[in-house]
């Protein structure tokens, strides 16, 4: 069976001692505990892979033992009981970032019965497709039930509402989609549609709400790869929006479902059709929208990247050198458009016969893409008649054979996509923030280890939009003295993967690309932030 090649380390235990901010350095008797539990930290971590444990774990274990030994069989108040529960739950780690689920802000609606015997709470994850949600539920029950005064535990698992990490004005149809994944190659015939469809149904099998958008107008593949009962798109007469068709719970939109077969039209018309199909469709709430991209790097690709805030891209290739040349063009295109490529799928890679593995088209194309462009994950798909024929039968391979080797490879790919999208969302949402305690804008661009601070007035004075700079002469309209030295941003929100939108007290909304912020004069000798007062969302 094909194995996933990845740079991630394998998860270890999910249980660590309680977080230091929830445990007092010197244990005190239960009666002496403060009456009010401290609020859980508001940071949000959105990923699910485990880094190595910190060397401080050993020191924290002794603290945990001391805390547990100080807890008696009876608690004095509801506040004390809630503190006990939070301390217990802080032992459970979100394994990608090594942060406890209390600090992540995952614990909601914590309630203690009047008899101080029953505990109820909700664990709100970042996605319903979280690959460790069952483990979280099991451990949450386990650590809370271990408290000596607890007789019953009620744990409810949920996920955050679907919403994009984007501050701009999105088309109505895209406002309730959390992640948009492009499956691309730039070369035809490598299996993009096969990967896109099977990835989508894998994510749906993991519990996510999923849609597929077939962006190939000239040769739509989706109508042949799925078998919806209704094979025609319908327009809502009141809202004028397109209603997607569905198959096995996954929403589907393709020009092939428009009743006109394949398009014969020029480039500008094609872009208009793609724009209309994507943005006027009533997708509803989706956790993942998978876009099956057409070959090439032309108008359609640029239209999609400009209209839809792509979260990430999955690159599909085959072992041949010619495929690598075309795929490299696509990776460079996504790089220029600030869309991170999170995985490479090498299709038609090998077949097994006579207890041997054969590579009829050679080796190395996928690995070369990974090495040259630093894409972290590589997945090999075998040559299988069933995988090929699934595109003709209308039943995806992961649906017809959910326990087969191919389904397991797509399961690994699905887990990878969920983890990487969560990481990207977390990095983007915290890339630029304002700390009121030191009156500085903190910048940590995604995929960079460098963190630096900027003076708010410096950022405002260096706006390069048409409102601040004359487009014809390049003369700066906003003068130095026009911006007060003590100006503070009211709100900072991400604009896709490349910029943030900063709202100032005068109502001006500034678009600040990461590249531009990186070029500004930085603050030096900045004191460590005393609090995490952040003006971002």
C-alpha angles and dihedrals in degrees: 000000000000116000128215115247110212142156094223121109118235117264117255125191122338093211123083132156118284118287112270093235089062098046124068114235091230115042114233132190115275093250090058095055115116115265095235125059116228115249117259116253114267099221114124120213114189110190143080117215125103125238120199116285117265120254086238091070093089092054091046092052092065089051090052092051091050091050093049094047091054093056113095127205091262130054122210101218146001089260091056090048092052089050090053091051094048091049090051094047092048087072090071113088130207092228101216096064102018091239122139118247092242092059088044089062092238096131112090137169096014109187133175122200120242089249090057090232106098126062126195128180143146126236107212111197126193093245135015087228093064104146093215099044093112090051090050091052093047094047093044090055091045100050096043094045088054091066107106096231097047117101101166134024126196114191122182120191120211141154134231116265115270110263135142124248091237134112100196130096104278124192111265093251094057100047095093100045116105101192133017114198122195116207105200145160110161087222123087124232099028096112105264093146092048091052094043095051096043092045090051094051091045090056089047089052088054089060102265128133104242141184133186123214116194104208096182105102096171095052112012111192102181097084090060096044099052133039110216117176091229109051097180129077115236128210119221104235093212103044095026088224125139116249111217120227119237139220122184091342097308117116115231135199125175136150084237088068091054092082095245102093112214123359126246104192145113127270101264091050091049091053089051092051092049091048092050095046093048103040103035095048115107096230094166117200112345130173092197133016110192114205117203099211122210121238119278137032101265141117096311093054093048091046092052093047091049098044101038123050096231113209097195145333133236113208121214122200142155129228096261120106091230090060090053092054092055095040091053089059090055094049090051090050092054090046091056090047091050094243111141118226107221104179144013121216115199105202127200088019104149147332132220123230135154090008090300134106118231128196104199095177097042130249140274111049094110093041090050091055091049094048098042097046102028096240105167104217135049126187126188120211118198129226102262128167090213092055091051095044092049087073089061100040095055093235117106116234093240088057098045094044108019093167097047128110093257091052090052091054090051089047089058090047090050092051089049093051092048092049096045094046090051091051092048093049091049093048093047094046092053100034095102124023140153122239110203093192092067097021093233137123110238117213127192109161117211114266090020128105092201120102123189140168131232132196109245092227090054091054093047094048092051097056109138100195124121089260091062103030129046105243093212103042101023089229116153110246095189108070125209094252093049090074115065116230093233096052115141129194116246096204139002119197131173121254102204117290098318113050149008132234113230120197115204129200092258089061094254114143112209123198107213116187116210090238091057094047089051090060097052126102109272132219115247130203090023112178117239110270112261094204139011095245098160129179096203135097 
